[in-house]
Amino acid sequence: MRRGIVGLICIVALAMHWVAQAATVSAARVWPSLEYSRVALEFDAEVRYKAFTLKGPDRMVLDLEGVDAEAVLAAIADKVAANDPYIANVRAARNRPGVTRLVVELKTEVTPQVFSLKPMANYGHRVVMDLYPANGAKLEEQVEQAIAQAEGRPVPPQPEARQATAPAPEVATGRPEVAGEAAAAAGGGVENTAQAPRVAQKPAEPRFIRLVTVAIDPGHGGEDPGAIGAKGSREKDITLSIAKRLKAMIDKQPNMRAHLTRDGDYFIPLHERVNKARRVQADLFLSIHADAFIKPHARGSSVFALSEKGATSAAAKWLAKRENDADLIGGVNIDVKDVYLKQTLIDLSQTAQIADSLKLGRAVLDQLGEINQLHKPHVEQAGFAVLKAPDIPSILVETAFISNPDEEKRLNDEAYQDKMASAIVDGIKRYFEKNPPLARNKQAQRF
C-alpha cells in the first residue's frame, strides 16, 4: 500500500512538472495558396516535434511534446478556409502522456516540409509545416510549356531529358559598360531629397523582335508583413496591390507580358523569387516595396540595383539588411539546398547584369520623379539577395516610405497606386527604347 502511494505521488509530481514546463500556444496561422499551404504554430518556448504522413486517406501528422491539445485545437480550428487547395480539416487530441497529435486532413497528396524557427522580429518559437503539391514538378512543366507556346518557341523538354546542370546565363541585353551610371550611383545620406531631372515626354513604343517578359516581385507576404505604417498599413498588402496593377498595364502593352512571383498573401523565399524569374525566362526583374525608416519624416521614392563592392550609402546597406532578413521573418527551411543559387551568390560575375540594371533603374527613377519626390536623385546599390539573378537586369523599387504618415496615406490610394504602376511601365518602355532585347539563344530557349 505504501509503495503504491509513493508511486502515485511520483506520477502526480511528474504530471505537475510537465504542466509547469508545457509550452503555451501563442498563435496559429494558415496561409493557403495554389503554390503551397503553410501551417505555422507559434509558442512561447521551444517545442520538440515529430512529423509524418499517413495514407488512406491522406493525412499529415504532427506530434508535439509538452503542448496542451485543447489549446492547439482552439488556436487552429477556425483558421482553415474552405477553399484551401490542400487542407480539408485539422483536428488535435492527446495521443499519449505529454504528446499532442495534430492531424491535418488533406485534399490531395502533398510533399511536406516541416521545420522549426527561432524567435525573430515579433514572432516567438515557431513550428512550420509547408504542404507542397506532390505533382508540383508536373505543374511547373505545364506552365513552361504554355509560355513557350505563347512565344512561339519550341516546347521545353521533360525534366529527365534536361541537362543536370544549369544552362549558361543568357544576358538579356548584352550591352556595353555603364561607367557613367556606375559613377552616378555613389553617395548621399538618408535625408537627401534632391530631385532627379524630370522627363517631360512619354517614351515611344519600343519595337521588340520577340515577346518580352517582365517578372514582378511583390515584396514580403504571408508570415512576413514587411514594414507597418503608423495607421497599420502592411507593406505586403500595398506591394501586392501595386504589383497587380503593374502586371495588368504591362500585359496590355504590345509584345509584353508580366509574371508575378506571388499573386496572394503567402510567403516566398528570396531565392525562390529569383528562381521563378529565371524559370519564365524573364528579361527584367522588378521587386516592389514600400520603404520604412526609423524617423517618420523620411520620404520619397527610390530605386536600387545590386552591388558587388558594398552599398553606396549607409542607408542602402541598412535597407538591404532589412530586406534580406525577410527569409528569417517569413521562415525558410534551411535544410532545403539550392546549389545553383548558392554558386551564383558566391561567384558574382555579374558585371553586365549590374550595368543593365543601372540603366533600367535610371529609366524607372526618372519616371517616378514625375509623380513623387525622389529620396535620392540616383540609383543606389547594395547587396540585395533578391536582385542576384546572374542573367536578368534586376531592380528594387521603393515606391514611398510607409513609415511617413503622408506617404502611407498616398500608398493606400488606388489612384496613386495606378500612377505609380504607370510610371514604372513608362520607365520600362524607355529602357527598351535604348536597349532592345536580343533574340534568345537555343540553350536559353530550353531552360
N, C-alpha and C positions, 0 to 999 in steps of 0.2 A: 504493500500500500504506500509505504513511504517513498519507495523508488518511483512509483507511478506519479506521486505528487511532485517529486523533484523533476521528473521528465516533463510534466505538464507546465511547470514553472519555466523551464528552459525554452519550451516551444513558444510560450507566451512572450518571453523576453526576446526571442529571435524575431517574432512577428512584430513586436513593438519597435525593435531596431530597424526592421525592414521599412515599416511605415515612416519612421523618422528620416530614413535615408532615401525614400522614394522621390523621384523627380516629379515636378509638377508640370503639367501641360500648360504652356503659356499661350499657344495659338495653334491653329491648324488651317492650312490653306491648300486649295486645289486649283491648279491652273490648267484648264483644258485648251487644247488647240489641235488642229489637224496633224501637226508635226509630231507632237507627243503630249501626254498629260503628266503633270507633276503633282505629287502629293508632298507637302512639306509639314512636318510636325516639329514644333518649337518647344523646348523645355528650359527650365531654369538650371539644369545640371546635365552633365554628360550622361547619355543613356547607351547601354550595351544592347545590341540587337542582332537578330539573325533573320535573313530573308530567303525565301524560296518560292517556287511556283508549283501549282497543282493543276492537273488536267481533269476534265470530265465533271463539271465544266471548268473553264479556265479561271484560275484564281491566283492572285498574288498574296503571299502571306508574309507578315512582318511580326516577329516575336520580340516584344520589348520587355526588358528586365526592369523591375522596380518602378513600374508605372501603373497607376490606377486605371482599370479597364473602363469604368463608368466615365471618368474624366476624359479619356481618349475618345470614347464614343460621342459624348456630349459636344466635344470640340469639333468633330469632323462630320457628324451625321448629316447636317444640313448644308454641307459645302459642295456636295456632288451635284452638278447640273444634269438635267435630263438629257441635254444634247451633248454631253461629254462623249467624244468619239470612242473612248477606250474603257471608261469606268462605268459599270452598271449600278453598283451599290457598294457600300462599305459597312462592315459590322465589327464589333470588338467585344471580347469577353475574356474572362480569366481562364487561361489554358492550364496552368498548374501554379503551385505556390510561387509567388514572386514574378510571374510572367504573364503579360497581357498579350493576347494574339489579335492582331488587326488583320482582317481578311478583306481584300479588295476584289470584288466580283467583276470580271472583265467581260466586255462585249466581243472581244476578239483576241487572238493570240498576240502576245507582246514580247518584246525583248527588253527586259528591265535593267536599269542601273540604279543601285541603291548605295548611298554613301552618307557620311556624316560631315557636318560643318561646325567649326569652332565659332564662338561668338564674333560677330562682325557688324559694325555700324549699329543699327537699332535692334538687331536680332540676337537672340541667345543661342544656345546649342540647338542644332537642327539635324533631324534625320530626314533625308530627301529620297524620294522614290520617283524616278523618271521612267515612264512607260512608253516606249517607242513601238510602233507597229512592226510586227515580225516581217512583214513584206515591204519594209521601208526602202530597201535597195531596189526592189522592183518598181515601186512608185517613182523613185528618183530617175530610173531609166526611162519611164514613160514621159516624164517631164522633159528630159533631154531630147527624146525623140520628137516630141511636139515642137520644141524650139527649133530643132534642125529643119523640120518640115516647113515651119513658118518662114525660115530664112532661105529656103531652097537649097539647103546643104545636104550632103549625104547623112543618112541616119546613123547616129553613133553605134558602134558595135556593142554587143553584150559584154558584161564585166569580165567573163572568162576569156574573151578574145582580146582584151586590152593588155597593154604592156603593164608590168608590175610597177614600173617607176613612173613618176610624173613626167609629162612632156616638157620639152624645153620651153621656157617662158616666151610668150609672144608679146613683144612691146607693141601696144595698141596703136601708137602713132609713130614711134621711131624717129623723132626729130632731133635736131642738134642741141648742144648745150644751152643753158639759160643762165649764163654768168650774171647778166644784169638782174634777172629776177631773184637769183640766189642772194646777190648782194643786198637787194632791197628788202630781203626777209629779216634782216638784222634789226635788233634794238627795241626800244620802247618800254615804258613801265606800265603798270596796271591802269593808272588813271589818265593815260594819254587818250584823248578823244578826238584827235585831228581827223579831218575828213579826207577821204581819197578823192582823186579827180573824178568829177561827175561825168557820166556818159549820157549825153542828151538823146541820141538817136537809138532806135531799136535795131538790133542786129538783123542782117539779112538772113533769109532762109538758106542754110547751108545745103550743099548738094552732096549726097552720100552715094558711094558706089555699092553700098550694101546696107542691110538693116543694122542700126546702131542700138546697142543695149546699154542701159544705164541701171546700175544696181543702187537702190536707195535703202539706206540702213536707218530705220528709226531707233535712236539711242535708247538703251535701257529696256525695261519691260518685265512683267511678271514679278518675281521676288525682288527685283531691283527697280525701285521707283524713280531713281535719279534724284535730281535736286527738287526740293519742295519750296514753293513760294510762300510769301507771308500770308496769303489768302488760302493756302492749302493746295494750290495747283501742283500737279505732279508732272515732272519733266517727261516721263514715259508717255503720258496721255497727249501732251502737246506735240511731241516729236512724231507720234504716230499719225495724228490728225494732219499735220503739215505734210508728212511723207505721202499720205494717201492722196492729198490734193496735188502734190508734185507728180505722182505717178499718173494721175488722170490727165494732167496737162501734157506730160511727155508722150503718153500714148496717143494723143491727138495730133502730134507732130508727124509730118511725112517721114517715113522710113526710120522712125524711132520707137522704141518700146522700153518700158521700165519694169524692173523686178524688185519687189520688196523682200528684204531679209526676214521681216516678220510682219504679219498683217493683223495681229491681235495682241492682247495683253498677256504675253508669255516671254520667258527669258531665253535668249540665245547667247551662248558663249562668244567671246570676241573672235576666237579663231574660227568658229563656225560661220560667223558673218562673212569673214574673208573667203572661206571655202565656198559659201553659197554664191558669192560674186564670181568666183572662178568657174564654178560648175555651169553657170549660164553664159560663160564667155563674155562677161561684162567689158565694155570699152571704157567705162568710167565707174567709180565708186564714190558715193556721197553719203556720209554719215551725218544725220541731222540731230542737233542737240539744242538745249536751252540753258545757257550758261548760268553759273552761280558763283558768288564771291562772298567773302566774309563781311564785306561792307555793302550795305544796300544801295549806295549811290553809284556803284559801278554800273555802266550801261553801254549799249551799242552792240552791233553785230561784228562777228569775227570769222575768219577763215583760217584753217590750219592745214599744213601739209606735214609729211613725215620728215624727220631729220636723222641723218646718220651720225652727226657730230655733237649732239646735245641740243637743248632748247635754245631758242633765240631770245628768250626773256625768262625771268623768274616766274612770271605769271603763267607763261606757256608750260613750263616744267611742272608747276603746281597743278594746272588743269589736266595735263597728260596723266599724272599720277592718279588724280581723282577719277578720270575716265577709265584708266586701266584697272582700277580697283573694282570695276563693275563685275568682274568674274568672281571676286571674293564675296561681294554682296549678293549677287544673283545666285551663286552657288554652282561650282563646276566640279565634276568628278575628276579628281587629279589622277585617277588610275587609267583614264582613257587617254591614250597617247596619240598624237598627231605628228608622226615623224617628219613628214614633208614640211609642215608648217614650222616645226622647230628648226629645221635646216634653214629655211628662209629667214627666220628671225636671227639666226647666228651669222649667216653669210649674207649680209645686206649689200649685195652688189646691185643696187637699185638706182644708179645714177640717172638713167633715162626715165625711170618711173617718177622719181622726185622732180626732175626737170619738167616733165609734162604736168605733174601735179601742181607745181608752182604756176604754170601758165593757166591751168584750169582755175586755180584758186584766185588768181588775179582777175580773170574774166568774171567770175561769180561775185567777187568782192566789189568790183566796180558797179555791178547792177544792184547789189544790196545797199550801196551808198545812195541809190536813188530813192529808197523807201524808208531808210532808217539811218540814224547816226552810226558811224563806224567806231568801234572801240579802238582799233588800230588802223592806220592807213595802208598797211601792207599785210601780206600773207605771212603768218607766223609759222614756226616749225618746232616740233617736239617729237618725242618717241611714242606716239600713239600706237598701241598694238593693233587697233582696228584698221590702220592705214598701211599695214605691212604686206599687202599683196605685191609680189615682185614684178608683176606684169600688167598692173592696172593703175592708171593715174587715179589717185585717191585723195579726197579732201574731207575734212571735218568742218561742218558749218555750225557755228554757234549763232543761232537766229537772233537771240537777245538774252538779256540777263533776267532769268525768272526770279532772282533774288531782289530785283529792283521792282518796287510796287507798281510804278507806272508801266514798265515793260511787261510785267506779269499780266496786267490788265489787257495790254495790246496783244499779247501772245494767246489770250483766250478769245480774242475777237476773230470771228470767221472771215470777215473781210480782210483783216490784216494777214491772216494765215494765207489767204489767196494771193495777196500782194507778195508775200514772202516766197511762195511757191513759184509765182510768175517771174519774179526777179531771178531766181535760181535757174529757171528754164532759159531765160534770156542770156544768162551767163554761159550756160552750156552751149547754146547756139553760137554765141560769139566765139567761144573757144574752138568749136568745129569749123567756123568760118576760116580761121587761120591754120587750123591743124586737122585737115580731113583725115578720117580713119583709113588705114591701109587695108587691102584685101587680106583675108586670113590665109595663113599657110595651111597645108594639108594636115600637119600634125596638130595644129590648134583646132581644126575642124573636128578632129576625133576626140578631143578632150571632153 
